[in-house]
């Protein structure tokens, strides 16, 4: 956790510098004490100070939060699946891609009940269609191929 | 008195009651689904009221409004995702309670608190509306700025174990809130030439990502385990003793919610945090907050439903909306031929009092419907994680898209989910980010407007009584946890906990 805290504090300090530099290029308003850059600059300074405090606390072993020791791989797999899902929606549309994504998650979880592979995707699609498209009149993406 | 009796006569008709109940059910579905808001529900279903009478039409929308504000707590408690922004603070203690097997109790507390908070705020509305409306109108830019700063100061209370990490999260949230067009000059800030960033980063997809998507990514660890991540439900219900212990919290939170609801532009999303913080301040056991304290559920839920009555005060008495939903309700009233404002009581007194009675009934019905539905709600916990996880992720995508029909919001949700996962892993709290995203733009724009009003004179913030009171409370709120934190560190001496690598 100490290593993570040190890396985070350095990253945040660099972010603060970048934000401050960008905010300094925003024009000031004539006749006004505060311009578009004032608030971001103040925030950048605060982030810079807090990142230094975090750095010092980590060095001195005074930072008390415990990190999570859970495996990261399952979460990264889920993130990858969702990333591909979002890219696919743009091509194929929500209603064609979503059932496949749900099935992929069920396969990953090694689900044995075959009824879930049919029932869950159908149930989700019907629910979303009824509530969003029919009741709330929110048209969901059709995808460029089927548009 | 005569008007109230007329109101009862008008409302206690089968068709009116049926419409009210249908409205509440629709509101509960909308409120429980992350990504759908009360404003969206009321706006989208407004056209249905065209063919209805004034009383049934407006009460339908009020049912949706009240139901949605209440039901945000259901998903907040069960899946750590606020269904509406007004339920954001409910996750702090509601979800831990559910994880400990006390979901039923948490839902009972949220249901009863919501109903009572809303009911009492309508009582206040009926008897004190004109006086309260005049007071609320004293709020100008300096007061709104001070209220936003007071709300932001709560970050120190919800920062969790690491004050520094909590403040960092809040400040990053404030910085993200500056993305987009500057509210005063219209200059694009941090947009990198990207058109989609001109409107800034909408906080609701960020909230869905930081709460729901993050939780779903975390659940992947449990999806293929033996237990399948199912939480065992304990047979715990709210006892009379526990209910009595919440009376003070409910009354205080009702006052806070009604007051904040009356101020144009502020609603349940601010009230829930302020009320949570005050509940923690006044609690005999503040250390239990964040770990499953019943007061931590009762306070925000009472306050967010109390804002509904408060928001109706300026709407009905002055024709000024108290929040986004009441802004839509103005349209609904005008469609029915009712002009909100001082003359509404004179010209359509019977309809106004019918609406009052309808609102009282709506809050009582929320308690009844909510308590009867708890068994159904808690069945969600029995669903294995490998089923819940993909469903939540799909609803995150749909909910984020439905907000503004924009796929950009879906990507915002996704990125927020990834960031939220690593934030949680590395001990950075997510709640300050949401609080800062909601209140940061309000604080900045009103600060700068105040300086325009005073022509650059900063003493405007010290010369207005309401502003001074709110800023003093903000300082107190910000530094009290810090002092407590430093005192605790001193007590522990020179042997702080060694962090796990």
Interface residues (C-beta under 8 A of the other chain):
Chain A: X1 X2 X3 X4 X5 X8 X12 X19 X22 X23 X26 X27 X29 X32 X33 X34 X35 X36 X37 X39 X40 X43 X44 X46 X47 X50 X51 X53 X54 X57 X61 X62 X63 X64 X65 X66 X67 X68 X69 X70 X71 X72 X74 X75 X77 X78 X79 X82 X83 X85 X86 X89 X90 X94 X98 X101 X102 X105 X106 X108 X109 X110 X111 X116 X120 X124 X128 X131 X132 X135 X136 X137 X138 X139 X140 X141
Chain B: X26 X29 X30 X33 X36 X40 X41 X44 X160 X161 X162 X164 X165 X167 X168 X171 X172 X174 X175 X178 X182 X184 X185 X187 X189 X190 X213 X216 X217 X218 X220 X221 X223 X224 X386 X387 X389 X390 X391 X393 X394 X395 X397 X398 X401 X402 X405 X407 X410 X411 X414 X417 X418 X421 X424 X425 X426 X427 X428 X444 X447 X448 X451 X452 X456 X496 X497 X498 X499 X500 X501
